[in-house]
Amino acid sequence: MRRRSIAVSFISLALAMGPLVPLGAGAATRTTTFTVSLTLQNDCQIAANPLNFGNSGVIAANIDQTTTLSVTCSNGAAYNVGLDAGSVTGSTITSRLLAGTGTPTPTVGYQLYRDSARTLVWGQTVGTDTLSGTGNGAAQTLTVYGRVAPQTTPAAGTYTSTVTATITF
């Protein structure tokens, strides 16, 4: 009798566990693969910060200030950064002007340079007066060196210009 109760217990256990065994445990599977890709092209981005020469009275000595440009180019991408003459009528690369308000419009001369000695004027002719570099995939900081040289001081007021920085790559 004891054997029969053990046999019945095993059968009962097997029936109770039946639902826990996944159906189709012997089912077949198939796999496949697919390609994931991304094509990167040479690209550059540029951002600028304002250049503020501060407050001054009579312009009897150089007023020097700096600002920065942020350049982000693809790793290995060669680039050139140029600066135009600015938005003031009569301004040129070699003789940049800030304009005040009034008639006739008063101006203050200033210059932008590629070097800290302020000897290399920053212009927009690639290979001549632009700043060249090679991208590394991360942001690179370029310094713009500005100078207001001694000159006849015009009327008090705020003098401004808008300079466009262009990156060629």
Number of C-alpha atoms within 10 A of each C-alpha: 6 7 8 9 10 11 12 12 12 12 12 12 11 11 11 10 10 11 9 8 8 8 9 7 7 7 6 6 5 4 4 4 5 5 4 5 6 5 4 7 8 12 16 19 12 16 13 16 11 11 15 12 15 8 8 10 9 12 15 13 10 13 16 18 15 17 15 16 18 15 23 21 23 20 14 12 17 17 21 18 23 22 22 19 25 19 17 18 14 11 19 15 17 13 13 23 25 22 19 20 14 9 6 7 11 17 21 20 17 21 21 27 22 20 15 13 8 16 11 15 19 26 22 22 14 15 10 10 19 23 22 16 17 17 21 15 15 12 17 16 15 16 14 21 23 25 17 21 16 15 14 11 15 13 14 12 12 10 14 17 16 12 16 13 17 16 19 14 17
